[in-house]
Amino acid sequence: MALARRIEKLNIFLKDEVAKILHREIEFPEGILVTVTRIAVARDLHYATVFFSMLGGEDESVKDVLALLEKNVYH
């Protein structure tokens, strides 16, 4: 039970921090808003999956945003 609460707190903390990093460090194309919607930390706390949404742009801009995120994934 305590582990589940710890993971939930970590999910919230990481969501806020990743959102700040995306906003501060990455220049997205004009008219596109990228938002971190959820983070799922593994039970062993060794990795996390980041879910995001994108508002605005065309179909091609989705590929551009994904490429930009993949390029900066370890940044």
C-alpha positions in Angstrom: 0.0 0.0 0.0 2.8 2.4 0.9 4.6 1.6 -2.4 1.5 2.4 -4.4 1.2 5.8 -2.7 5.0 6.4 -3.3 4.6 5.6 -7.0 1.6 7.9 -7.3 3.5 10.8 -5.7 6.5 10.1 -8.0 4.2 10.1 -11.0 2.8 13.5 -10.1 6.3 14.9 -9.4 7.8 13.6 -12.6 4.8 14.9 -14.6 5.4 18.4 -13.4 9.2 18.3 -13.9 9.0 16.8 -17.4 6.4 19.4 -18.4 8.7 22.2 -17.1 11.7 20.7 -19.1 9.6 20.5 -22.3 8.5 24.1 -21.9 11.9 25.4 -21.1 14.2 23.4 -23.3 12.4 22.4 -26.5 11.3 24.8 -29.3 8.2 23.3 -30.8 6.9 24.5 -34.2 4.7 27.6 -34.2 1.1 27.0 -33.2 1.7 23.7 -31.5 1.0 23.0 -27.8 2.5 19.9 -26.3 1.2 18.8 -22.9 2.3 15.9 -20.6 -0.9 14.1 -19.7 0.4 11.2 -17.6 3.5 9.4 -16.4 3.5 5.8 -15.4 6.5 4.8 -13.2 7.3 1.1 -13.1 6.9 -0.8 -9.8 10.6 -1.3 -9.5 11.1 2.5 -10.1 13.7 1.9 -12.8 11.9 3.5 -15.7 8.8 5.6 -16.5 6.6 6.0 -19.5 5.6 9.5 -20.5 2.3 10.2 -22.2 1.7 13.5 -23.9 -0.9 15.2 -26.1 -0.4 17.7 -28.9 -2.8 20.4 -29.9 -2.7 22.3 -33.2 -0.8 21.7 -36.4 -1.3 19.3 -39.3 -0.6 15.6 -39.7 3.0 16.3 -40.8 3.6 18.4 -37.7 2.8 15.3 -35.6 5.8 13.6 -37.2 7.9 16.7 -36.6 7.0 16.9 -32.9 7.6 13.1 -32.4 11.0 13.4 -34.1 11.9 16.4 -31.9 10.9 14.5 -28.7 12.8 11.4 -29.8 15.9 13.5 -30.5 15.8 15.1 -27.0 14.6 12.0 -25.1 17.9 11.7 -23.1 18.4 15.4 -22.8 
